[in-house]
Amino acid sequence: MSSQAREHVASRPTWRCQACGIAWPCSPAKLRLLADYHGNKPGLMVYLVALREEAAEQLAELNGGTHQTDLHRRFTDWVPVRRS
């Protein structure tokens, strides 16, 4: 098995994790993203929103044009936000 197959990355166009098979971003992917973007939450949010839009298009194509309405929960609602 290659190291790529064990990484918790999205398999397009299904947007399932290549390593564990659950909806991406899975918990290990979220932890990796938080570490990669430590100190740059705005950058993380921009990245996740772009991926969310890409996923929305691809998943709609797979589902006969039907758009999922809860992708924001999956892609961005998990990011901790500091309240002032």
C-alpha positions in Angstrom: 0.0 0.0 0.0 1.4 3.4 -0.9 1.7 6.2 1.5 -0.8 8.2 -0.6 -3.4 5.5 0.0 -3.1 6.0 3.8 -3.4 9.7 3.8 -6.7 11.2 4.8 -7.4 13.0 1.6 -10.6 13.4 -0.4 -11.3 11.0 -3.2 -13.0 13.1 -5.9 -15.8 13.2 -7.1 -17.3 11.2 -4.1 -15.6 13.3 -1.4 -15.0 10.3 0.8 -11.7 9.8 2.6 -9.2 7.7 0.8 -7.9 6.2 4.0 -11.0 5.6 6.1 -13.9 5.9 3.6 -16.0 8.3 5.6 -17.2 11.7 4.4 -14.3 14.0 4.0 -13.0 15.9 5.9 -12.8 13.1 8.4 -11.5 13.7 11.9 -7.8 12.9 11.0 -8.1 15.3 8.1 -9.5 18.0 10.2 -6.7 17.7 12.7 -4.1 17.8 9.9 -5.8 20.9 8.4 -5.8 22.7 11.8 -2.1 21.9 12.2 -1.2 23.0 8.7 -3.1 26.3 9.1 -2.1 26.9 12.7 -2.3 30.7 13.2 -4.0 31.2 9.9 -7.7 30.5 10.4 -8.8 33.0 7.6 -6.6 31.0 5.2 -8.1 27.7 6.3 -11.6 29.1 5.8 -10.8 30.3 2.3 -9.3 26.9 1.5 -12.3 25.0 2.9 -14.9 27.2 1.2 -13.2 26.6 -2.1 -13.2 22.9 -1.5 -16.8 23.0 -0.4 -17.8 24.7 -3.7 -15.8 22.1 -5.7 -17.5 19.3 -3.7 -21.0 20.8 -4.2 -20.5 20.8 -8.0 -19.1 17.3 -8.2 -21.6 15.8 -5.7 -24.5 17.4 -7.6 -23.3 15.8 -10.9 -23.2 12.4 -9.1 -26.7 13.0 -7.7 -28.5 14.0 -10.9 -28.2 17.7 -10.4 -29.5 17.7 -6.8 -27.4 20.0 -4.5 -26.7 19.0 -0.9 -27.7 21.8 1.4 -25.6 20.9 4.4 -22.1 21.0 3.0 -21.3 24.0 5.1 -21.6 21.8 8.3 -19.3 19.3 6.8 -16.6 21.6 5.4 -16.5 24.7 7.6 -18.7 24.6 10.7 -16.1 22.5 12.6 -13.4 25.2 12.5 -13.0 26.7 15.9 -13.8 30.4 16.0 -12.5 32.7 18.6 -15.2 34.9 20.0 -14.3 38.4 21.2 
